[in-house]
Amino acid sequence: MSTVRLFQCPRRTLIGVGAAERLPDEVKRLGARRPAIITDPGVAASPGFRIVTEALEKAGLSCPVFSGVIPEPPFEV
């Protein structure tokens, strides 16, 4: 017996210079108060990732990070 799951992609995507600084406004617009970031170690170590987390912290959004995702996981995972 299979389980049906629903996956929805975001309807809004911010790109370009300054997009990370606008992320807190988007989080608040969605009504989220405790966002979490789930990523892999490579992304978590990137300079861009630091910009994102600093923007969230500056806006007073506590944001736990789980960076243990296996990048491009094999099918068996």
C-alpha positions in Angstrom: 0.0 0.0 0.0 1.4 3.4 -1.0 1.1 6.6 0.9 0.1 9.7 -1.1 2.1 12.8 -0.3 1.7 16.4 -1.4 4.7 18.4 -2.3 4.3 22.1 -3.2 6.9 24.4 -4.5 7.0 28.0 -3.4 4.9 30.5 -5.3 7.3 33.3 -4.7 11.0 33.3 -5.3 13.3 36.2 -4.5 16.5 36.5 -6.5 19.1 39.1 -6.9 21.2 41.5 -4.9 19.6 42.2 -1.5 17.2 39.2 -1.7 18.6 37.7 1.6 17.9 40.9 3.5 14.2 40.7 2.4 13.9 37.1 3.6 12.7 38.1 7.2 9.8 40.1 5.7 8.8 37.0 3.6 9.0 34.8 6.7 6.8 37.2 8.7 4.4 37.5 5.7 3.9 33.8 5.9 3.1 34.0 9.6 6.2 32.0 10.7 7.7 32.8 14.0 10.3 30.0 14.3 11.7 29.1 10.9 14.2 26.3 10.6 16.8 25.8 7.9 17.5 22.3 6.7 20.5 22.0 4.4 23.8 20.2 3.6 27.2 21.0 5.1 28.5 22.6 1.8 25.7 25.1 1.7 25.9 25.8 5.5 29.6 26.6 5.0 29.0 29.1 2.2 29.3 32.9 2.5 25.8 33.3 1.2 24.4 31.1 3.9 25.9 33.4 6.6 24.2 36.4 4.9 20.8 34.6 5.1 21.2 33.5 8.8 22.5 37.0 9.8 19.5 38.7 8.2 17.1 36.4 10.0 18.9 36.9 13.4 19.0 40.7 12.9 15.2 40.7 12.4 14.8 38.8 15.7 13.9 35.4 14.1 15.6 32.6 16.0 16.4 30.1 13.3 17.9 26.6 14.2 20.0 25.0 11.5 20.2 21.4 10.7 23.1 20.9 8.2 23.4 17.1 8.3 21.5 16.5 5.0 23.4 14.2 2.6 24.0 16.1 -0.6 22.6 14.3 -3.6 21.6 11.2 -1.5 21.6 7.8 -3.1 18.3 6.2 -3.8 18.8 3.8 -0.8 18.6 6.7 1.7 
